[in-house]
Amino acid sequence: MIEVCLIKPAKGQIIRYPATVIACDDQSVTVQAEWRLGRVDFGLFSIEPGDVMIETFYVNRWYNIFRVQQPDGTTRGWYCNMARPARIDGTTIETEDLEIDLIVSADRRHVELTDLGEYEARGIAQTDPYADAALRAALAELRDLIARGEAPFTPDPPITDHGSTAHRPHTTTNR
């Protein structure tokens, strides 16, 4: 069991939830959790209560990737969250949301960039040009992985039963 901590500075929130580690190496950790909140519509697909989230966080990449699967293992799509590289230790995954997301359909034919306005409003391009350049390179890398169907943008993997972990975020507002 590990705690995922998503820091959302623009909204003054920290979202925390438990997850089960299903794979890890020196550069990433992949966790699984069950979505227990309400429906979230991304346009290309929705997350529904009971869906399984397969989430990969990287210590050397400016994004994390959430494969959204129906309970039977069928992929609904991918939610790619542009974020600073994750800090991972034995008990916690911590990542800072940079607002921009890529939403990818299950067949990978449709990719939508969302929340660009929120990113621009944070002024990162002006205050942290290194982060802005890294984010733009990461977007290009993600688009390439998606187009080539490279991991994790591959056909449906089996859902691993490592003990179901409910994806019940606990939100802390920093104000």
C-alpha positions in Angstrom: 0.0 0.0 0.0 1.2 3.5 -0.8 -0.4 7.0 -0.5 -0.7 9.1 -3.7 -0.5 12.8 -3.0 -1.5 15.1 -5.9 -0.6 18.7 -5.3 -2.8 21.2 -7.1 -1.4 24.7 -6.4 -3.7 26.6 -8.7 -6.7 25.2 -6.7 -5.0 25.3 -3.3 -5.7 21.5 -2.9 -3.8 18.4 -2.0 -5.6 15.2 -3.0 -4.5 12.1 -1.1 -5.7 8.5 -1.6 -4.3 4.9 -1.0 -3.3 2.7 -3.9 -1.7 -0.7 -4.3 1.7 -0.9 -6.0 1.7 -3.3 -8.9 5.1 -2.5 -10.5 8.1 -0.4 -9.7 11.6 0.3 -10.8 14.2 3.0 -10.2 12.4 5.5 -12.5 8.7 4.8 -12.0 5.9 3.2 -9.9 2.6 1.9 -11.2 -0.3 1.6 -8.8 -3.9 0.4 -9.0 -6.9 1.9 -7.3 -10.7 1.6 -7.7 -12.5 4.9 -8.5 -15.2 5.4 -5.8 -16.2 9.0 -6.6 -18.9 10.2 -9.0 -18.8 10.2 -12.8 -16.2 12.4 -14.4 -16.8 13.2 -18.1 -13.7 14.0 -20.2 -15.6 14.1 -23.5 -13.6 11.2 -25.2 -14.5 9.0 -22.3 -15.8 9.1 -18.7 -14.6 7.7 -15.4 -17.4 5.8 -13.7 -17.7 4.6 -10.1 -16.1 1.1 -9.9 -13.6 1.8 -12.7 -10.0 0.6 -12.1 -7.3 3.2 -12.3 -3.8 2.0 -13.4 -1.6 5.0 -12.6 2.1 5.3 -13.6 4.2 8.0 -11.9 7.8 8.8 -13.1 10.7 10.4 -11.2 12.3 11.6 -14.5 9.3 12.6 -16.7 7.0 15.6 -16.6 3.8 13.6 -16.6 1.9 10.8 -15.1 -0.5 8.5 -16.9 -3.8 7.0 -15.7 -5.2 4.1 -17.7 -8.9 4.1 -16.9 -10.4 0.6 -17.1 -13.9 -0.7 -16.7 -14.3 -3.4 -14.0 -14.0 -6.1 -16.7 -10.6 -4.8 -17.7 -11.7 -3.0 -20.9 -9.8 0.3 -21.3 -12.0 3.4 -21.5 -9.1 5.7 -22.3 -6.0 7.4 -20.8 -5.8 10.6 -18.7 -2.3 12.1 -19.0 -1.6 14.6 -16.3 1.3 17.0 -17.0 3.1 17.3 -13.7 6.5 17.8 -12.3 8.5 14.6 -11.9 7.2 12.6 -8.9 8.9 12.2 -5.6 8.5 8.6 -4.6 9.5 6.8 -1.4 8.4 3.6 0.2 5.2 5.1 1.6 4.2 8.1 -0.7 4.0 9.2 -4.3 4.0 13.0 -4.5 3.4 15.0 -7.7 2.6 18.6 -8.6 -0.1 19.1 -11.2 0.8 21.6 -13.9 -2.8 21.9 -15.1 -2.5 20.7 -18.7 -3.9 17.3 -19.5 -4.0 15.0 -22.5 -7.1 12.9 -22.8 -6.7 9.8 -25.1 -9.5 7.7 -26.5 -9.3 3.9 -26.0 -8.4 3.3 -29.6 -5.7 6.1 -29.4 -7.2 7.8 -32.5 -8.3 10.9 -30.6 -6.2 13.0 -28.3 -7.3 16.2 -26.7 -5.2 18.8 -24.9 -7.2 20.4 -22.1 -6.8 23.1 -19.4 -4.2 25.1 -21.4 -5.8 28.3 -20.1 -5.3 27.2 -16.5 -1.6 26.5 -17.2 -1.1 29.9 -18.9 -2.9 31.6 -15.9 -0.3 30.2 -13.5 2.5 32.0 -15.5 4.9 29.1 -15.4 6.3 30.0 -18.8 7.4 33.4 -17.4 8.4 32.3 -13.8 10.0 28.9 -14.6 11.1 28.7 -18.2 12.9 25.4 -17.5 9.7 23.8 -16.4 7.8 25.2 -19.3 10.4 23.8 -21.8 10.3 20.4 -20.0 6.5 20.3 -20.1 6.4 21.1 -23.9 9.0 18.4 -24.6 7.0 16.0 -22.4 3.8 16.8 -24.4 5.7 15.9 -27.7 7.0 12.7 -26.1 3.5 11.7 -25.0 2.1 12.3 -28.4 4.8 10.1 -29.9 4.2 7.3 -27.4 0.5 7.5 -28.1 0.9 7.5 -31.9 3.2 4.4 -31.7 1.1 2.6 -29.2 4.0 2.2 -26.8 3.5 1.3 -23.1 1.4 2.2 -21.4 -0.7 2.9 -24.4 -1.1 -0.7 -25.3 -4.0 -3.1 -25.6 -5.9 -4.0 -22.4 -3.7 -5.7 -19.8 -5.3 -7.9 -17.2 -6.4 -6.2 -14.0 -4.2 -7.3 -11.2 -6.0 -8.4 -8.0 -3.6 -7.2 -5.3 -6.4 -6.5 -3.0 -8.8 -3.9 -4.1 -7.9 -0.4 -3.1 -10.7 2.2 -3.2 -9.8 5.4 -5.0 -11.3 7.7 -2.3 -9.3 10.9 -2.4 -9.0 13.0 0.7 -8.8 16.6 -0.4 -7.0 19.2 1.7 -7.5 22.9 0.8 -4.5 25.1 1.4 -5.7 28.6 1.9 
